């Protein structure tokens, strides 16, 4: 297993710093905190929160919109890059039999939390259920960075369970992107605008990728491809990304996903080294080059994401908090254990050598750290207010899964394997 890129630990620390600052600020002076988050940057702009005035749609660009809907698109683009390579490239992590059991376990890690969340909500009564049912996807998320860091501490860097956990987390992220796109529109749906995103993706692929390579056929010097790479670099893809992002906004699909159609159009390496592999920094393809260019900007973006999303008053703790926590802390471990066992045993897909069935439960405890994506889904599942704040608190409290993971590791006698 290749060493994982230190971007994981760097962005984790900045994200935590932003979240902690937000929590302290919101509980000391909530008025100034919310004024900061909803600070209006530009009135009547072509991007921003939409609101109707006398029958016409007006948009206001706020700090919250800039971070969550515009800048977080770069974070999701990096996640999409890892998913794309894991699926499409030779030896990709999500290809072949080696990925079968993690993929089935991922399904359990999503269905389990949904069943617990909605089941307990139904038991609490129809009024509670109708108030919180839109948040069913919040506990399905797994935070790749924090889960990886905790998994290394529980299992040791060399344990096959760590690789299994990474595969599960990246598959979970891929499913989360699909859920966001389908179930959580950002406005009234206008799917015809997706043709703008599709046109941008096709145009940049043909003009900046396929055509230069076709012109260079039978010429080992590749003059046209080299000219496009050296002279134009990432700019055609940035322009196409901006057009695609705008198409998503106008289509009513969350614009933070707007760069996803562009990622597959970027020239990429012909093999994969693993999810967030540090070895990829030595590759010269444009896709890896762009990912590493985004490293520091995305770390800063995630600090501000934590700052504008985690500012929740402790007084907001209520039913949605416990529902999200129950979904993560109960649904994830048992869902992953059951579906992982089903895949490894009855379906005969097997487990990686050196992994025990009970390790699936520990992996499930680690994967119960929802944090980043759970926070994001909470912010789009509910309108701003007490229900959203309570759900966000559940996502923040999911760090309790780290303690649960260490306890589960001790009780199941996990043997740490150094990397």
C-alpha positions as CSV (number, residue, x, y, z in Angstrom):
1,X,0.0,0.0,0.0
2,X,1.4,3.4,-1.0
3,X,1.8,6.1,1.6
4,X,-1.1,8.4,1.8
5,X,-0.7,12.1,0.8
6,X,-0.1,14.4,3.8
7,X,-2.9,16.6,2.5
8,X,-5.2,14.4,4.5
9,X,-3.7,15.4,7.9
10,X,-3.1,19.0,6.9
11,X,-6.7,19.7,5.9
12,X,-8.0,17.8,8.9
13,X,-6.2,20.1,11.3
14,X,-7.3,23.3,9.6
15,X,-10.9,22.0,9.4
16,X,-10.9,21.3,13.1
17,X,-9.4,24.7,13.9
18,X,-12.2,26.4,11.9
19,X,-14.9,24.3,13.5
20,X,-13.6,24.9,17.0
21,X,-13.3,28.7,16.4
22,X,-16.9,28.7,15.1
23,X,-18.2,26.8,18.1
24,X,-16.6,29.1,20.6
25,X,-17.6,32.2,18.6
26,X,-21.3,31.1,18.2
27,X,-21.7,30.3,21.8
28,X,-20.0,33.6,23.1
29,X,-21.5,36.0,20.6
30,X,-24.1,34.3,18.3
31,X,-25.3,37.6,16.7
32,X,-21.9,38.7,15.5
33,X,-21.1,35.1,14.3
34,X,-24.3,34.9,12.2
35,X,-23.8,38.4,10.9
36,X,-20.3,37.3,9.7
37,X,-21.6,34.1,8.1
38,X,-24.4,35.8,6.2
39,X,-22.4,38.9,5.3
40,X,-23.6,40.2,1.9
41,X,-20.7,40.5,-0.5
42,X,-22.7,41.6,-3.6
43,X,-26.4,42.4,-4.0
44,X,-28.3,41.6,-7.2
45,X,-25.4,39.4,-8.6
46,X,-25.5,36.6,-11.2
47,X,-24.5,34.0,-8.6
48,X,-25.7,33.6,-5.0
49,X,-28.8,32.8,-2.9
50,X,-31.9,33.2,-5.0
51,X,-34.9,35.1,-3.7
52,X,-38.0,36.4,-5.5
53,X,-38.8,40.1,-5.6
54,X,-42.0,41.2,-7.3
55,X,-42.0,38.1,-9.5
56,X,-38.3,38.4,-10.5
57,X,-35.5,36.2,-9.2
58,X,-32.6,38.1,-7.6
59,X,-29.4,36.6,-6.3
60,X,-27.3,37.8,-3.3
61,X,-23.7,36.6,-2.9
62,X,-23.0,36.0,0.8
63,X,-19.9,34.8,2.5
64,X,-21.7,31.5,3.3
65,X,-22.6,31.0,-0.4
66,X,-19.1,31.9,-1.6
67,X,-17.6,29.2,0.6
68,X,-20.2,26.4,0.6
69,X,-21.4,26.7,-3.0
70,X,-18.5,28.2,-4.9
71,X,-15.2,27.3,-3.2
72,X,-16.2,23.9,-1.9
73,X,-16.5,22.9,-5.5
74,X,-12.7,22.5,-5.5
75,X,-12.9,20.1,-2.6
76,X,-15.5,18.0,-4.3
77,X,-13.4,18.1,-7.5
78,X,-10.5,16.5,-5.6
79,X,-12.8,13.8,-4.2
80,X,-14.2,13.2,-7.7
81,X,-10.7,12.9,-9.1
82,X,-9.9,10.1,-6.6
83,X,-13.2,8.3,-7.3
84,X,-12.7,8.7,-11.1
85,X,-9.1,7.2,-11.0
86,X,-10.2,4.4,-8.7
87,X,-12.9,3.4,-11.1
88,X,-11.4,4.0,-14.6
89,X,-7.7,3.4,-14.4
90,X,-5.9,0.0,-14.6
91,X,-5.4,-1.3,-11.0
92,X,-7.8,1.3,-9.8
93,X,-8.8,0.7,-6.1
94,X,-12.5,0.3,-6.9
95,X,-11.9,-2.2,-9.8
96,X,-12.0,-5.9,-9.7
97,X,-12.8,-8.5,-7.0
98,X,-10.6,-6.7,-4.4
99,X,-13.2,-3.9,-4.2
100,X,-16.3,-6.1,-4.1
101,X,-16.5,-6.6,-0.4
102,X,-15.7,-2.9,0.5
103,X,-18.4,-1.8,-2.0
104,X,-21.0,-4.2,-0.4
105,X,-19.9,-3.0,3.1
106,X,-20.3,0.6,1.9
107,X,-23.9,-0.2,1.0
108,X,-24.5,-1.5,4.6
109,X,-22.7,1.6,5.9
110,X,-25.4,3.7,4.2
111,X,-28.5,1.6,4.6
112,X,-27.8,1.0,8.3
113,X,-27.7,4.7,9.3
114,X,-30.8,5.5,7.2
115,X,-32.8,2.7,8.8
116,X,-31.7,3.8,12.3
117,X,-32.3,7.5,11.7
118,X,-35.8,7.1,10.1
119,X,-36.8,4.2,12.3
120,X,-36.1,6.1,15.6
121,X,-37.7,9.3,14.1
122,X,-40.9,7.3,13.3
123,X,-41.0,5.9,16.8
124,X,-40.7,9.5,18.2
125,X,-44.0,10.4,16.4
126,X,-45.3,11.7,13.1
127,X,-44.6,15.3,14.1
128,X,-40.9,14.7,14.7
129,X,-40.7,12.4,11.7
130,X,-42.1,15.1,9.3
131,X,-39.7,17.7,10.8
132,X,-36.5,15.6,10.4
133,X,-37.1,13.1,7.6
134,X,-35.2,15.2,5.0
135,X,-32.0,14.6,7.0
136,X,-31.9,10.9,6.3
137,X,-28.7,11.2,4.3
138,X,-26.7,13.1,7.0
139,X,-25.5,10.0,8.9
140,X,-24.6,8.1,5.7
141,X,-21.4,10.1,5.2
142,X,-17.9,9.1,6.2
143,X,-15.2,11.7,6.5
144,X,-12.2,10.2,4.6
145,X,-9.5,12.3,6.4
146,X,-10.5,11.8,10.0
147,X,-11.5,8.2,9.5
148,X,-8.2,7.4,7.9
149,X,-6.2,9.1,10.7
150,X,-8.2,7.3,13.4
151,X,-8.0,4.0,11.5
152,X,-4.2,4.3,11.4
153,X,-4.1,4.7,15.1
154,X,-6.5,1.8,15.8
155,X,-5.1,-0.7,13.3
156,X,-1.6,0.6,12.5
157,X,-0.6,1.9,9.1
158,X,0.2,-1.6,7.7
159,X,-3.0,-3.3,8.6
160,X,-5.2,-4.4,5.6
161,X,-8.2,-2.9,7.4
162,X,-6.8,0.6,6.7
163,X,-6.8,0.0,3.0
164,X,-10.3,-1.5,3.3
165,X,-11.4,1.6,5.2
166,X,-10.1,3.9,2.5
167,X,-11.9,2.0,-0.2
168,X,-15.1,2.1,1.8
169,X,-14.7,5.8,2.5
170,X,-14.1,6.8,-1.1
171,X,-17.0,4.7,-2.3
172,X,-19.1,6.3,0.4
173,X,-18.1,9.8,-0.9
174,X,-19.0,8.8,-4.4
175,X,-22.5,7.7,-3.3
176,X,-22.8,10.9,-1.2
177,X,-22.1,13.0,-4.3
178,X,-24.9,11.2,-6.1
179,X,-27.3,11.6,-3.2
180,X,-26.5,15.4,-3.0
181,X,-27.2,15.8,-6.8
182,X,-30.5,13.8,-6.8
183,X,-32.1,14.3,-3.5
184,X,-31.0,17.8,-2.4
185,X,-31.6,20.3,-5.2
186,X,-30.6,23.9,-4.4
187,X,-33.6,25.4,-6.0
188,X,-36.4,24.8,-8.5
189,X,-35.2,22.2,-11.0
190,X,-34.4,23.4,-14.5
191,X,-32.6,20.3,-16.0
192,X,-32.2,21.9,-19.4
193,X,-29.4,24.0,-17.9
194,X,-27.4,20.8,-17.5
195,X,-26.9,20.8,-21.2
196,X,-24.7,23.9,-20.6
197,X,-22.5,21.8,-18.3
198,X,-22.4,18.9,-20.7
199,X,-21.5,21.2,-23.6
200,X,-18.6,22.7,-21.5
201,X,-17.3,19.3,-20.7
202,X,-17.5,18.0,-24.3
203,X,-16.0,21.2,-25.7
204,X,-13.0,21.2,-23.4
205,X,-12.4,17.5,-23.9
206,X,-12.4,17.7,-27.6
207,X,-10.5,21.0,-28.0
208,X,-7.9,20.6,-25.2
209,X,-7.5,16.8,-24.9
210,X,-8.8,14.7,-27.8
211,X,-7.9,16.9,-30.8
212,X,-4.3,17.6,-29.8
213,X,-3.7,13.9,-29.2
214,X,-5.3,13.0,-32.6
215,X,-3.1,15.6,-34.4
216,X,-0.1,14.1,-32.7
217,X,-0.8,10.5,-33.8
218,X,2.3,8.8,-35.1
219,X,4.5,11.7,-33.9
220,X,6.4,10.7,-30.7
221,X,7.4,14.4,-30.1
222,X,3.7,15.2,-29.5
223,X,4.1,18.9,-30.5
224,X,0.4,19.8,-30.3
225,X,-0.3,18.2,-26.9
226,X,2.9,19.7,-25.6
227,X,1.9,23.2,-26.8
228,X,-1.6,22.9,-25.2
229,X,-0.1,21.7,-21.9
230,X,2.7,24.3,-21.8
231,X,0.9,27.4,-23.2
232,X,-2.7,26.8,-21.9
233,X,-2.2,24.5,-18.9
234,X,-5.2,24.3,-16.7
235,X,-6.9,27.4,-18.0
236,X,-9.3,25.7,-20.5
237,X,-10.5,23.4,-17.8
238,X,-11.0,26.3,-15.3
239,X,-13.1,28.2,-17.9
240,X,-15.1,25.0,-18.6
241,X,-15.5,24.4,-14.9
242,X,-16.9,27.9,-14.4
243,X,-19.4,27.4,-17.2
244,X,-20.3,24.0,-15.8
245,X,-20.7,25.4,-12.3
246,X,-23.1,28.1,-13.6
247,X,-25.1,25.4,-15.4
248,X,-25.5,23.5,-12.1
249,X,-26.6,26.6,-10.3
250,X,-29.2,27.5,-12.9
251,X,-30.3,23.8,-13.1
252,X,-31.2,23.9,-9.4
253,X,-28.6,21.2,-8.6
254,X,-26.1,22.0,-5.8
255,X,-23.4,24.1,-7.6
256,X,-20.6,22.7,-5.3
257,X,-20.9,19.6,-7.6
258,X,-20.5,21.8,-10.7
259,X,-16.9,20.8,-11.5
260,X,-17.6,17.0,-11.5
261,X,-18.4,16.8,-15.3
262,X,-15.1,18.5,-16.0
263,X,-12.8,16.2,-14.0
264,X,-13.0,13.2,-16.4
265,X,-12.1,15.4,-19.4
266,X,-8.6,16.3,-17.9
267,X,-5.7,14.3,-19.2
268,X,-4.7,11.7,-16.6
269,X,-2.1,9.1,-15.8
270,X,-2.6,5.6,-17.2
271,X,-2.4,3.9,-13.8
272,X,-3.5,4.4,-10.2
273,X,-1.3,4.2,-7.1
274,X,-4.2,4.2,-4.6
275,X,-6.5,6.7,-3.0
276,X,-4.7,10.0,-2.1
277,X,-1.4,8.2,-2.7
278,X,1.7,10.4,-2.0
279,X,3.4,8.7,-5.0
280,X,1.1,10.5,-7.4
281,X,2.9,13.8,-6.7
282,X,5.7,12.6,-8.9
283,X,3.3,12.0,-11.9
284,X,3.4,14.7,-14.6
285,X,-0.2,14.3,-16.0
286,X,-2.3,17.4,-15.9
287,X,-5.0,15.9,-13.6
288,X,-2.5,15.1,-10.8
289,X,-0.8,18.4,-11.4
290,X,-4.0,20.3,-10.9
291,X,-4.9,18.3,-7.8
292,X,-1.5,19.2,-6.2
293,X,-1.9,22.8,-7.2
294,X,-5.2,22.8,-5.3
295,X,-3.7,21.4,-2.1
296,X,-3.0,24.6,-0.2
297,X,-6.1,26.6,-1.5
298,X,-8.4,23.7,-0.5
299,X,-6.8,23.5,3.0
300,X,-7.7,27.2,3.5
301,X,-11.2,26.6,2.0
302,X,-11.8,23.8,4.5
303,X,-10.8,26.0,7.4
304,X,-13.4,28.6,6.3
305,X,-15.9,25.8,5.7
306,X,-15.6,24.7,9.3
307,X,-15.8,28.3,10.4
308,X,-19.1,29.1,8.6
309,X,-20.8,25.8,9.2
310,X,-19.9,24.6,12.6
311,X,-21.0,27.6,14.6
312,X,-23.8,26.0,16.5
313,X,-25.1,27.0,19.9
314,X,-25.1,24.1,22.4
315,X,-28.6,25.1,23.4
316,X,-29.7,23.8,19.9
317,X,-29.1,20.2,20.9
318,X,-32.4,18.3,20.3
319,X,-33.9,15.3,18.6
320,X,-32.1,15.7,15.3
321,X,-28.8,15.7,17.1
322,X,-29.4,12.2,18.7
323,X,-30.9,10.9,15.4
324,X,-27.8,11.8,13.4
325,X,-25.6,10.4,16.2
326,X,-27.6,7.1,16.5
327,X,-27.5,6.7,12.7
328,X,-23.7,7.1,12.7
329,X,-22.7,5.3,15.9
330,X,-25.2,2.4,15.7
331,X,-26.2,2.2,12.0
332,X,-22.7,2.5,10.5
333,X,-20.9,-0.2,12.6
334,X,-23.7,-2.8,12.4
335,X,-24.5,-2.0,8.8
336,X,-20.9,-2.5,7.7
337,X,-20.5,-5.6,9.9
338,X,-23.6,-7.3,8.5
339,X,-23.1,-6.4,4.8
340,X,-19.4,-7.0,5.0
341,X,-20.0,-10.5,6.5
342,X,-22.7,-11.1,3.9
343,X,-20.2,-10.3,1.1
344,X,-17.2,-12.2,2.6
345,X,-19.1,-15.2,3.7
346,X,-22.4,-16.2,1.9
347,X,-21.5,-14.3,-1.3
348,X,-17.9,-15.8,-1.1
349,X,-16.2,-12.5,-2.0
350,X,-13.7,-12.9,0.8
351,X,-11.8,-10.4,3.0
352,X,-8.3,-9.1,2.5
353,X,-5.6,-11.5,3.9
354,X,-4.9,-10.6,7.5
355,X,-8.4,-9.2,8.2
356,X,-11.0,-10.9,10.5
357,X,-14.7,-10.6,10.2
358,X,-14.9,-8.8,13.6
359,X,-12.6,-6.1,12.1
360,X,-15.5,-5.0,10.0
361,X,-17.3,-3.8,13.2
362,X,-14.2,-1.8,14.2
363,X,-14.0,-0.4,10.7
364,X,-17.7,0.6,11.0
365,X,-17.0,2.4,14.2
366,X,-14.1,4.4,12.5
367,X,-16.3,5.1,9.5
368,X,-19.0,6.6,11.8
369,X,-17.0,9.9,11.9
370,X,-19.2,11.9,9.5
371,X,-18.0,15.4,10.1
372,X,-17.2,17.2,6.8
373,X,-19.7,15.7,4.4
374,X,-22.3,15.3,7.2
375,X,-22.0,19.0,8.0
376,X,-22.4,19.8,4.3
377,X,-25.5,17.6,3.9
378,X,-27.1,19.1,7.0
379,X,-26.6,22.6,5.6
380,X,-28.6,21.7,2.5
381,X,-31.1,19.2,3.9
382,X,-32.7,21.8,6.2
383,X,-33.3,25.5,6.0
384,X,-31.3,27.7,8.5
385,X,-32.8,27.3,11.9
386,X,-33.1,25.1,15.0
387,X,-33.5,21.8,13.1
388,X,-30.4,22.4,10.9
389,X,-28.4,23.5,13.9
390,X,-29.4,20.4,15.9
391,X,-28.5,18.1,12.9
392,X,-25.1,19.9,12.6
393,X,-24.4,19.3,16.2
394,X,-24.9,15.6,15.6
395,X,-22.4,15.7,12.8
396,X,-19.9,17.5,15.1
397,X,-20.5,15.0,17.9
398,X,-19.7,12.2,15.6
399,X,-16.1,12.6,16.7
400,X,-17.2,10.4,19.6
401,X,-16.8,7.6,17.1
402,X,-13.1,7.9,17.5
403,X,-13.4,7.0,21.2
404,X,-15.8,4.2,20.3
405,X,-13.2,2.9,17.7
406,X,-10.4,2.6,20.2
407,X,-12.7,0.8,22.7
408,X,-13.9,-1.6,19.9
409,X,-10.3,-2.2,18.9
410,X,-9.3,-3.1,22.4
411,X,-12.4,-5.3,23.0
412,X,-11.9,-7.2,19.7
413,X,-8.1,-7.5,20.3
414,X,-7.0,-5.8,17.1
415,X,-3.3,-6.4,16.6
416,X,-1.7,-3.2,15.3
417,X,0.5,-3.6,12.3
418,X,3.1,-0.8,11.7
419,X,3.4,0.5,8.2
